[in-house]
Amino acid sequence: MEASRHQAREQALSLLYEAKVKGISLVKVVDNLPVAPQEYTAALIAACHEKATLAEALIAQHTENWAPERIAIVDHAILELGVVELLALAGASETGGCARRGGLSGGGDPGAGSASSARGQPVLDPVPAAVALNEAVNLANEYSTEASGAFVNGVLASIARSLGLIT
């Protein structure tokens, strides 16, 4: 049975956190799992791996007064997840509603989880910006400090505005 998207985000957060704490690649963490992650988790992880440089740049740009080492590891992982979900939405907006990778449409039924690219990698289905922000804030409230939810919300809202996803 496929887990909920919230549970998939929790699993992706756990894997990102593990990679950051251990100082190893996200790919290595996933490769060492005894069981493959569920489909939406795999799509989030693939997007985090693929968009790592862009996500880092956006986070740095929108946390001007925060040195990256000052951001708690869990908060940084939550921001990264939120950013890749916002980027998936921004990419879908640019392609008329379907995420594209390798020239192939990866949209499909929004309830179906995620599609696969021509390379067999899962494609992250876009979710509304409000959902991405809300989910990230919920993760921060659940797994980090009392102030983290507001911090994550502020950073991701700024990024979403810069991408033209919210006003």
C-alpha positions as CSV (number, residue, x, y, z in Angstrom):
1,M,0.0,0.0,0.0
2,E,1.3,3.4,-1.0
3,A,2.0,5.8,1.9
4,S,0.5,9.3,2.0
5,R,2.4,12.1,0.5
6,H,2.9,13.5,4.0
7,Q,4.5,10.2,5.0
8,A,6.6,10.2,1.8
9,R,7.9,13.7,2.8
10,E,8.7,12.4,6.3
11,Q,10.7,9.6,4.8
12,A,12.5,11.9,2.3
13,L,13.3,14.3,5.2
14,S,14.7,11.4,7.2
15,L,16.9,10.3,4.2
16,L,18.1,13.9,3.6
17,Y,18.9,14.4,7.2
18,E,20.8,11.1,7.4
19,A,22.9,12.1,4.3
20,K,23.7,15.6,5.8
21,V,24.6,14.3,9.3
22,K,26.8,11.5,8.0
23,G,28.3,13.7,5.3
24,I,27.6,11.2,2.6
25,S,25.7,11.5,-0.7
26,L,22.0,11.1,-0.8
27,V,22.4,8.5,-3.5
28,K,24.5,6.4,-1.2
29,V,21.9,6.7,1.6
30,V,19.2,5.5,-0.7
31,D,21.3,2.7,-2.2
32,N,21.9,1.4,1.3
33,L,18.2,1.1,2.1
34,P,17.0,-2.5,2.6
35,V,13.8,-1.7,0.8
36,A,13.3,0.9,-2.0
37,P,11.5,4.0,-0.9
38,Q,7.9,4.5,-1.9
39,E,7.2,6.2,-5.2
40,Y,6.7,9.8,-4.0
41,T,9.7,9.6,-1.6
42,A,11.8,8.4,-4.6
43,A,10.5,11.3,-6.7
44,L,11.4,13.8,-3.9
45,I,14.8,12.3,-3.4
46,A,15.5,12.3,-7.2
47,A,14.5,15.9,-7.4
48,C,16.6,16.9,-4.4
49,H,19.6,15.2,-6.0
50,E,19.0,16.7,-9.4
51,K,18.2,20.2,-8.2
52,A,20.7,20.4,-5.3
53,T,22.8,23.3,-6.7
54,L,19.7,25.4,-7.6
55,A,18.0,24.6,-4.3
56,E,21.2,25.6,-2.3
57,A,21.4,28.9,-4.3
58,L,17.8,29.8,-3.7
59,I,18.1,29.0,0.0
60,A,21.2,31.1,0.3
61,Q,19.6,34.0,-1.6
62,H,16.5,34.0,0.6
63,T,18.4,33.6,3.9
64,E,20.6,36.7,3.4
65,N,21.3,37.3,7.0
66,W,21.9,33.6,7.9
67,A,25.1,31.8,7.2
68,P,24.3,28.3,6.0
69,E,26.1,26.7,9.0
70,R,23.7,28.6,11.3
71,I,20.6,26.9,9.8
72,A,19.8,23.7,11.7
73,I,20.4,20.6,9.7
74,V,16.8,19.5,9.9
75,D,15.6,22.9,8.9
76,H,17.9,22.9,5.9
77,A,16.6,19.5,4.8
78,I,13.0,20.8,5.2
79,L,13.8,23.9,3.1
80,E,15.4,21.7,0.4
81,L,12.3,19.5,0.2
82,G,10.1,22.6,0.0
83,V,12.3,24.2,-2.7
84,V,12.2,21.1,-4.9
85,E,8.4,21.0,-4.7
86,L,8.2,24.7,-5.6
87,L,10.6,24.1,-8.5
88,A,8.4,21.3,-9.7
89,L,5.4,23.6,-9.7
90,A,7.4,26.4,-11.4
91,G,8.6,23.9,-14.1
92,A,5.0,22.7,-14.6
93,S,3.8,26.3,-15.0
94,E,6.4,26.9,-17.7
95,T,5.4,23.8,-19.6
96,G,1.7,24.3,-19.5
97,G,0.9,22.1,-16.5
98,C,3.0,19.1,-17.0
99,A,6.4,18.5,-15.5
100,R,8.9,17.8,-18.3
101,R,12.1,15.9,-18.3
102,G,14.0,14.8,-21.3
103,G,11.3,16.1,-23.6
104,L,8.7,13.7,-22.2
105,S,5.6,14.7,-20.3
106,G,5.6,13.4,-16.7
107,G,2.2,14.7,-15.6
108,G,-0.7,12.2,-15.5
109,D,-3.3,11.7,-12.8
110,P,-2.5,13.9,-9.8
111,G,-3.6,11.2,-7.5
112,A,-1.3,8.6,-9.0
113,G,1.8,9.6,-7.2
114,S,4.5,10.4,-9.7
115,A,5.3,9.5,-13.2
116,S,8.6,8.2,-14.5
117,S,11.0,9.9,-16.9
118,A,12.5,8.2,-20.0
119,R,15.5,7.2,-17.8
120,G,13.2,5.4,-15.3
121,Q,13.6,8.1,-12.6
122,P,10.5,9.2,-10.9
123,V,9.3,12.7,-11.9
124,L,8.0,14.9,-9.1
125,D,4.3,15.8,-9.7
126,P,3.7,19.4,-8.9
127,V,1.6,20.4,-5.9
128,P,0.1,23.9,-5.3
129,A,2.5,26.3,-3.7
130,A,0.3,26.6,-0.6
131,V,0.5,22.8,-0.1
132,A,4.3,22.7,-0.5
133,L,4.6,25.6,2.1
134,N,2.1,24.1,4.5
135,E,3.7,20.6,4.4
136,A,7.2,22.1,5.0
137,V,5.9,24.2,7.9
138,N,4.2,21.1,9.4
139,L,7.4,19.1,9.1
140,A,9.3,21.9,10.8
141,N,6.8,22.2,13.6
142,E,6.9,18.4,14.1
143,Y,10.6,17.7,13.8
144,S,12.4,21.0,14.7
145,T,12.2,23.9,17.2
146,E,9.3,26.1,18.1
147,A,10.6,28.9,15.8
148,S,11.4,26.7,12.9
149,G,7.9,26.7,11.3
150,A,7.9,30.5,11.0
151,F,11.5,30.5,9.7
152,V,10.7,27.8,7.0
153,N,7.5,29.5,6.1
154,G,9.3,32.9,5.6
155,V,12.1,31.5,3.5
156,L,9.9,29.3,1.3
157,A,7.3,32.1,0.8
158,S,10.1,34.4,-0.3
159,I,11.3,31.8,-2.8
160,A,7.7,31.1,-4.0
161,R,7.2,34.8,-4.6
162,S,10.5,35.0,-6.5
163,L,9.4,32.1,-8.7
164,G,6.1,33.9,-9.4
165,L,4.1,31.2,-7.7
166,I,2.4,33.4,-5.0
167,T,1.9,37.1,-4.7
